[in-house]
Amino acid sequence: MAMRSSRRIGIGLFLAGIALLVGCKCWLASRTLVALDVPVSLSRGHITTHEFDVNLDSGYFIEIEVEKSPALNNLECQMWGCYETPAVLKVQWAISSAGRTELSGASDNTNGASGRWETVGRQVGYFRSSGGRFRLEVDVLADASNLNAGNPRLKVEADGGGYEHLDRLSSELPPVPGIFVIIGGTLLLLSLSARTAERSTAIQISAAPGVRRLTTRALRRLPREPVVSGFPPFALVAAFLPLLLLIPLLVSPRP
C-alpha cells in the first residue's frame, strides 16, 4: 500500500507537471507582440481600425511602415524629415476602449524610426497597457498619397521592454512545471524499484527451507509503513534536489 501511494503521488506530480508545461507553452504562444497590422491609405482623411487585443504588459508604439520602392525617392526623408525638408507624413491619433478615448497624440510629438530591411517606418505614437481591447483612430493631416505606392501599413507593436518581458517569461515559466515532472518521475521510478525489491525479498523468503509461504492475504495484514518507507535517504534527497537547485534561480532578481 505504501508503494501504491508513492506511485500515485509520483504519477500525479508527473501528469500535473506535463499539464502545466503544455499550459505554459500555449499561454506564451498566445502572447501578441504585434497587436495590430493593417493596410491603410495615407491620403488626407480619417482611418478607423477594427478592435484589437493587447495581452502583454508592455509599452506599444503606433507605427506607419512603407515598403521601399524605386518609385519613392528619398523615402526616409519623406517619412522622417531631413534637414530643412519637413516630413510629408503628419497624423493625429486616438486610442479608445469600450467607446471611451484612453489616449491621444500626434506625429509631431513622436518621431522614431522603425521598419525592417525592406520597409521604412515611423513611430507616430506611444501608449502603455497591461491588456485590453482597443480601437485606433488616425487622422492623416497632410496629403501623403504618393506614399501609397509603398503599400503603407498601420501597426501597433510592443517596445523593446515588451520583447524582453516575453523572453524572460519564456525562460522562467517552463522550469516551474518541469520541477513537478522531475520530482514525480523520480518518485515513480523509486517506487517501482522499491516494489521490485519487495517482491524479490518475498520470493526469497517463501522459497527458503523451513519457511511457510506467505499468502497474499497474510502479506496485506502486515503493518503498513509510511509512504516513503523503503526509500534510502539519498534517494529522497535526489528527488527534491532539482527543486532546491532551481529555487535560487527563480527568485533571483533579473538585471
N, C-alpha and C positions, 0 to 999 in steps of 0.2 A: 504493500500500500504506500509505503514511503517513497519507493521508486516511482510508482504511478503518479503520485502527487508532484514530485520533482519533474517528471517527464511532462506532465500537464502544464506546469509553470513554464518550463523551457519552451514548449510548443506555443503557449500563449504569448510569451515575450517575443519569440521569433516572428510569429504572424503579425503581432502588433507593430513590430519594427518594420516589417515589409509594407504593411498598410500605410504607416506614417511616411515611409520613404517615397512610396508612389504618390501619396497625397502632396508631399513637399515638392516633388518634381512637377506635378500637374499645376500646383499653385504658382510656382516660379515661372513655368512656361506661359501662364496666363497674364503675367505682368507685362504691361504695354509701355514701351519707351517712346514710340511714335503714336500718339493718341489720335492724330488727325492727319490725313494726307489726301488732298482732293485737288483736281484741276480747277483753275479759275481763269477768268479773263481780267486783264489789267487795263481795260478801257475804263474811262471815268464812270463810276456808278457804285452800286451797293451790292455787297455779297453777304448772303446768309447761309451758313453751313448747316448740315444736319447735326443732330445731337451726337456727342462722342463721350466716351468714358475715360476717366482718369483713375487708375487703380494702383498708382505707385506714389508714395510720399516723396515729392521732388519739386524742384523748380522747373518751369516749362517755358521754352522760347516759342514765340509765334514767328514763323519764318515764311518767306516767299522765295522759291527757288526757280531759276530759269535755266534751261539747257543751253549749253554753248552751241553756237551756230555761226557759220560763215556769214550769214545774213545780219548778224548782230555784232557790229563793230564796237570795240571798247565797252563790252558788256559790263565789266567791273565798274567802270566809271558811271555808266547809266544806273547801275544798281546802288552803288555806294557814294558816288560823287568823287570827283578828282580835282584837286587844286581849286581853281576858280569856277569849275563846272559843277553845278549842283546836280544831285541825283534826280532822275526823272520819276523815280518811284516815291510817291508820297501817299500815305494812307493813315486813316484813323481806325481804331478797333475797339470793340467792347465785347467782353465775355460775360455770359449770363447763365444762370442756373435756375430752373423751375420758373422761368419768365422774369426773373429779377436780375438786374445788372450787378455783377460782382466787382468788375474792374474794367477800366478803360484807359486808353493811351493813344499815342501817335508815333509814327515812324521817326519824327524829328527828335524824339526823346530816347530812341534806341537805334543804334546803327552798328550792329555787329555782323561780321562776315560769317557765312555758313555755306553749306553745299558740299558736294562731292567732287570727284575728279572731272566728271562730265557736266557739272552744273555750277552756277554761281548763285549763291543765296545771300539773303539779307535778313537779319533779325529785326523785326519791326515792333516787337512787344515781348513782355515777360510777365509771368504770374507764378504763384506758388500754390500747390494744392496737395492735400493728403488723400484725395479721392473724391469722386463725384461725377455727375453727368452735366455736361456743359454744351453751350451753343456759342459759336463765334460769329460776330458780325463785323464786316470790314467795309469801310468807305474808301474807294480809290479817289483821291482828291485831284490828281492831275492825270491827264491822258498819257498813259504809258502803253498804248495799244501796240506799238511797234515791238514790245517785248513778248507779245503773244506768239511770235514766230518761234520762240523758245519753249513753248508748252509750259507756261508757268504753273506752279503748284503751291497751294497754301498748306502749311504743315504746323502741327503743334508737337514739339519734341522735347523730351526730358533734357535737362542740362547735364554737365559733367558729373555733378553730385548725384543725380539720379542713376546714371550708369554705374558709378562706384557703389551706390547703395544696393543695386541689384546684384552686382558682383559679390559684395560682402554677404548678402543673404544666400547666394548660391553656394558660398563656401562654408557658411556657418550652420545652415539648417539641415542638410543631409547627414552630418555626423551624429545629430541627436537621435534620429531613429536607428542609425547604424549601431549605436550603443545597445539598444534593445535586441537587435539582430545578433550581435556578438555574444551578449550575455545569455540570451535564450538558446542560441546554438550551442554554446559551451555547456550550459546546464543539461541540455538534451543529450549531448554526447556523453557527459559524465554519468547521467542516469542510466543510459543504455549500457555503458561499460560496467557500472556497479551491478546492474541487473544480470549481466552475463557472468560476472564473478560470483554472484549469489547462487545462480543455477549450477555453476561448476562445483561450488562448495557443497551444495545439497546433494549433487550426484555422487561426489566422492564419499560423503558421509553415509549415504544409503547403501553404497556399494562396499563399504568397509566390513570385514568379517565381524560377526557378533553384534552388528548394529541393526536394529529394526528399521525397516524402510519407513520414512515419514510420508504419510499421505498428504494430499493437497489440503484436506480439512484440518489436519494437525498443524500444517505449516501456517494456516490462516489464524490459528489460535495462539501462535507465538506472540509475545509482547511487541507492540508497534513501536517503532523508533521515529525520531524526528525526521522531517522531510529531507534534511541534508545529511542524515546519517549515512555512513559508508563512504563519504567524500573525505579524502585526506585534506588537511589544512591548505596545502599548496594548491590543490585543485580549486578550492573556494576563492583563494586569492587570485588565481589565474582567471576565474570567471568574471571578477569585478575589477581586475586590473585595468582593462581598457577604459572603464568609466572613470577611474581615479586619474588616469593619464590625460583624458580629454577634458575634464572639468577645468583645469587651469587655462587650456586653450580657448574654451568657450567663454569664460568670464574675463579674460584679459582684455584690457582696453585696446582699441584699434587706433593706429595713428591717423 
